[in-house]
Amino acid sequence: MWRFDFYNTHIDFLRWSKLAMGWSIAVLLIAVGSLLFRGMNLGLDFTGGTVIEVQYPNPADPTQIRATLAKAGFGDAQAQHFGTARDVLIRIPPRAQTNAATLSNDVLHTLQGVEGGANVTLVRAEFVGPQVGQELVEQGGLAALGALLGILVYVMFRFEWRLAIGTVAATVHDVIFTVGWFSLFQIEFDLTVLAAVLAVIGYSVNDTVVVLDRIRENFRKRRKGTAIEIMNLSINETLSRTTMTSFVTLLSVIVMYFFGGTVMRGFSIAMIVGIVVGTYSSIYVASATALYLGISREDLLPRAKETADERP
């Protein structure tokens, strides 16, 4: 009787390396194109502005609310459900010489003045300055860039340069894929999502280093086998660890997505996308990149040390 041994697999992963790399390149081009032409739906943490939360006694229609605000001169206002169908979050870009209190009162009076809006109540109103938002964009970008550079330096010393490039390629792949997902579907990108992207960088590197460490170990230990065979063996040997780690982490993030509330929604989406694509890139992007760069057993063998008998 056939039985699948999860801890002793013999899957030829790199058989589909060219197909996987082609798919990755196509997806990354879509992500970059979306970032260039659609841009990011930046939250008020980055753009600045006023966020107003109102509550209706009955389920509200965000489309009708946007139309009502547009007639009152708030054509740039955004409205969406927040938690329940009765709670609505309204976002308005910065307005010169208008503070959050005045703006929130004007919005509330506008909503209360239409039919069925008499009992609308103001829950909160917050303001974020555009200067602060610009600083957060710059600092967030520098944080991500610094993390990638630090990873490159670490892996260059820890492994061989081809494996280092494979690690960085996989990490950049995961970051662009995750950020591109938010751009493509115009999901709000705020500070919690930025924190998730930085967490994805760490997760991706950790997962990739485990696979590459086994590849280096098998290159040194095994005397027979091609580079592809040894890489496939290494990926299979770490498959159970990679799969179980990803599954447990993904399970906790999915629970956070459904029960963590709206505030954690963006963070959860970024982590879910990052974990899935990070597991994929550890198997294909990192290993395939090193393979295409021509890595061999000789590149990973320790340098022979001169023995006492060989010294003149």
Beta strands, then each sheet from edge to edge (+ up, - down):
strand 1: 49-55
strand 2: 78-81
strand 3: 87-92
strand 4: 121-128
sheet 1: 2+ 3- 1+ 4-
end
